[in-house]
C-alpha cells in the first residue's frame, strides 16, 4: 500500500480505552492484556477509563490500573468524562499519577472546574470536540476574532484551547484540508482581548450528552 510505511515503535504513542463493561478488577487486567496483544505492543503508553459508568467501581477499577502500571504493561493512566468530584476521588485512590483526563471542551463548554483540577494536580486536560462539531462558526464572538486574525473560527477555537495551561486539543479531521487547517492553528496567537472575548461567551452547548452521563447524576 503506497500510504503505508514502516514506523519505528519508539515513534508511536499507543493509547486505548477500557469499555464500561470491562471495569471490574479482573476484567481490567484481562482486557488490557488482550488489547496489548491485538496492538502487538509490549506496553500501552496510555490507558483510559472511557466512562465512569456501568461496571466502574473506584475500589476495583483504580487498583487494577495501578497493578497494570506496576507490572509494566501500562505506562500512564488516563480517565475520560469524569465529574470533578470523581476526578478528585480517583486521584486520591490511585497510586500511579493521573496523566490525562479527556473531556468535551470548547468555548461553549469551557470546563473551568476540570481545568483548575488539571492545573492543580498537573495532568493533561485533553479536549475532544474542540470545535463543537463546527458549531463554533455560529458564535459571533469567535467569528469576530477569526476575522481580526484572518483565520477560521475552528482555528480560533483551537488556539484558545492550546493557550490554556495543561490543555491538549484533539480535533477530528476528515480531509487533508482540515488537517492543514488544524496545524495552522498552532501559529495563531490570540491576544488578551481575544481571550477575554471568548471567555465571555455565555452560550453553553454540550455535544456529547445522554441521560446516564456522569454530569446528569452529579
C-alpha positions as CSV (number, residue, x, y, z in Angstrom):
1,X,0.0,0.0,0.0
2,X,1.5,3.3,-1.1
3,X,0.1,5.1,2.0
4,X,1.7,2.7,4.5
5,X,5.3,2.9,5.7
6,X,7.3,1.4,8.4
7,X,7.3,3.4,11.6
8,X,9.7,2.8,14.5
9,X,7.8,1.6,17.6
10,X,9.5,4.3,19.6
11,X,7.9,7.0,17.4
12,X,4.3,5.7,18.1
13,X,2.3,6.7,21.2
14,X,-0.2,3.9,21.9
15,X,-3.4,4.9,23.7
16,X,-6.5,2.8,24.2
17,X,-9.6,2.8,26.4
18,X,-11.4,0.4,28.7
19,X,-15.1,-0.2,27.8
20,X,-17.6,0.4,30.6
21,X,-18.5,-3.3,30.7
22,X,-14.9,-4.2,31.5
23,X,-14.1,-2.2,34.6
24,X,-14.2,-4.9,37.3
25,X,-10.7,-5.7,38.6
26,X,-10.2,-9.0,36.7
27,X,-11.8,-7.6,33.5
28,X,-9.4,-4.5,33.5
29,X,-6.4,-6.8,33.7
30,X,-7.6,-9.4,31.1
31,X,-8.9,-6.9,28.5
32,X,-5.8,-4.8,28.8
33,X,-3.7,-7.8,28.1
34,X,-5.9,-8.6,25.1
35,X,-5.6,-5.1,23.8
36,X,-1.8,-5.1,24.1
37,X,-1.7,-8.4,22.2
38,X,-4.0,-7.1,19.5
39,X,-1.9,-3.9,19.2
40,X,1.3,-6.0,19.1
41,X,2.6,-3.7,21.8
42,X,5.0,-4.6,24.6
43,X,3.3,-1.9,26.7
44,X,0.4,0.6,26.3
45,X,1.5,4.2,26.7
46,X,-1.8,5.5,27.9
47,X,-4.8,3.5,29.1
48,X,-8.1,5.4,29.6
49,X,-11.2,4.5,31.5
50,X,-13.6,5.7,28.8
51,X,-16.6,6.5,31.1
52,X,-17.2,6.1,34.9
53,X,-20.4,4.1,34.2
54,X,-21.8,0.5,34.3
55,X,-19.1,-1.6,36.0
56,X,-16.9,1.3,37.1
57,X,-16.1,1.0,40.8
58,X,-13.2,3.1,42.2
59,X,-12.4,0.3,44.7
60,X,-11.8,-2.2,41.9
61,X,-11.1,-0.3,38.7
62,X,-8.4,2.0,40.1
63,X,-6.3,-0.7,41.9
64,X,-6.4,-2.7,38.7
65,X,-4.9,0.3,36.8
66,X,-2.2,0.5,39.5
67,X,-1.3,-3.1,39.1
68,X,-1.0,-2.7,35.3
69,X,1.4,0.2,35.8
70,X,3.4,-1.8,38.4
71,X,3.6,-4.7,36.1
72,X,4.9,-2.5,33.2
73,X,2.0,-3.3,30.8
74,X,0.7,0.3,31.1
75,X,2.9,3.4,31.3
76,X,0.3,6.0,32.0
77,X,-3.2,6.2,33.4
78,X,-6.0,8.3,31.9
79,X,-9.6,8.9,32.7
80,X,-12.4,10.3,30.5
81,X,-15.7,12.0,31.0
82,X,-15.4,12.2,34.8
83,X,-17.1,14.8,37.0
84,X,-14.8,17.0,39.2
85,X,-15.7,15.0,42.3
86,X,-14.9,11.7,40.6
87,X,-11.6,13.1,39.4
88,X,-10.6,14.1,42.9
89,X,-11.7,10.7,44.3
90,X,-9.7,8.9,41.6
91,X,-6.5,10.9,42.2
92,X,-6.8,10.2,45.9
93,X,-7.2,6.4,45.4
94,X,-4.6,5.9,42.6
95,X,-1.0,5.2,43.4
96,X,0.0,6.0,39.8
97,X,-0.1,9.7,38.8
98,X,-3.1,10.7,36.7
99,X,-1.6,11.6,33.3
100,X,-4.7,12.8,31.3
101,X,-8.4,13.4,31.6
102,X,-10.2,13.5,28.3
103,X,-13.4,15.6,28.1
104,X,-15.5,17.6,25.7
105,X,-14.1,21.1,25.8
106,X,-14.6,24.2,23.6
107,X,-15.6,27.8,24.0
108,X,-19.2,26.9,24.7
109,X,-18.2,24.3,27.3
110,X,-15.0,25.7,28.9
111,X,-14.8,23.2,31.8
112,X,-13.4,25.7,34.2
113,X,-13.5,23.4,37.3
114,X,-11.9,20.4,35.5
115,X,-9.3,22.8,34.1
116,X,-8.5,24.1,37.6
117,X,-8.0,20.5,38.8
118,X,-5.8,19.7,35.8
119,X,-3.5,22.6,36.7
120,X,-3.6,21.9,40.4
121,X,-2.8,18.2,40.0
122,X,-0.6,18.6,36.9
123,X,-2.4,16.3,34.5
124,X,-3.3,17.0,30.9
125,X,-6.9,18.0,30.1
126,X,-7.5,16.5,26.7
127,X,-10.2,18.4,24.8
128,X,-12.3,16.4,22.4
129,X,-15.0,18.1,20.2
130,X,-12.7,21.2,20.4
131,X,-14.7,23.0,17.7
132,X,-18.1,21.7,18.8
133,X,-18.5,19.8,15.6
134,X,-18.4,23.1,13.7
135,X,-20.8,25.0,15.9
136,X,-18.1,27.5,16.8
137,X,-18.7,29.0,13.4
138,X,-22.1,30.1,14.6
139,X,-20.8,32.1,17.6
140,X,-20.4,35.9,16.9
141,X,-17.5,36.4,19.3
142,X,-15.5,33.7,17.6
143,X,-16.3,34.9,14.1
144,X,-15.1,38.4,15.2
145,X,-11.8,37.1,16.5
146,X,-11.4,34.9,13.4
147,X,-11.9,37.9,11.1
148,X,-9.5,40.0,13.0
149,X,-6.7,37.4,12.5
150,X,-7.7,36.3,9.0
151,X,-8.3,32.8,10.5
152,X,-11.2,30.4,10.6
153,X,-13.5,30.0,13.7
154,X,-12.1,26.5,14.1
155,X,-8.6,27.8,14.2
156,X,-9.6,30.4,16.8
157,X,-11.2,27.7,19.0
158,X,-8.1,25.5,18.8
159,X,-5.8,28.4,19.5
160,X,-7.9,29.4,22.5
161,X,-7.7,25.9,23.9
162,X,-4.0,25.5,23.3
163,X,-3.2,28.8,25.0
164,X,-4.5,27.3,28.3
165,X,-2.2,25.7,30.7
166,X,-2.2,21.8,30.7
167,X,-4.7,21.6,27.8
168,X,-4.3,19.5,24.7
169,X,-6.9,19.7,21.9
170,X,-7.6,16.6,19.7
171,X,-9.6,17.8,16.7
172,X,-11.1,15.3,14.3
173,X,-10.0,15.8,10.6
174,X,-11.9,14.2,7.8
175,X,-9.8,15.6,4.9
176,X,-6.3,16.8,4.2
177,X,-7.6,20.4,4.1
178,X,-9.0,20.0,7.6
179,X,-5.6,18.6,8.8
180,X,-3.8,21.6,7.3
181,X,-6.3,24.0,8.9
182,X,-5.8,22.4,12.3
183,X,-2.0,22.6,12.0
184,X,-2.1,26.2,11.0
185,X,-3.9,26.9,14.3
186,X,-0.6,26.3,16.0
187,X,0.7,29.6,14.6
188,X,-2.3,31.6,15.7
189,X,-1.6,33.8,18.7
190,X,-4.6,35.3,20.4
191,X,-4.1,38.5,22.4
192,X,-5.6,39.2,25.8
193,X,-8.6,41.0,24.3
194,X,-9.3,38.0,22.1
195,X,-9.1,35.6,25.0
196,X,-11.4,37.8,27.2
197,X,-13.9,38.0,24.4
198,X,-14.0,34.2,24.0
199,X,-14.0,33.7,27.8
200,X,-17.0,35.9,28.0
201,X,-19.2,33.8,25.7
202,X,-22.4,33.0,27.7
203,X,-23.8,30.3,25.4
204,X,-23.4,26.8,26.8
205,X,-23.6,23.8,24.5
206,X,-22.7,20.1,25.2
207,X,-22.3,17.9,22.1
208,X,-21.9,14.5,23.7
209,X,-24.8,14.0,26.2
210,X,-27.2,11.3,27.3
211,X,-29.3,10.6,30.4
212,X,-26.8,8.3,32.0
213,X,-23.8,10.6,31.6
214,X,-22.0,11.3,34.8
215,X,-22.8,15.1,34.9
216,X,-26.5,14.2,34.8
217,X,-26.1,12.3,38.0
218,X,-23.9,14.6,40.0
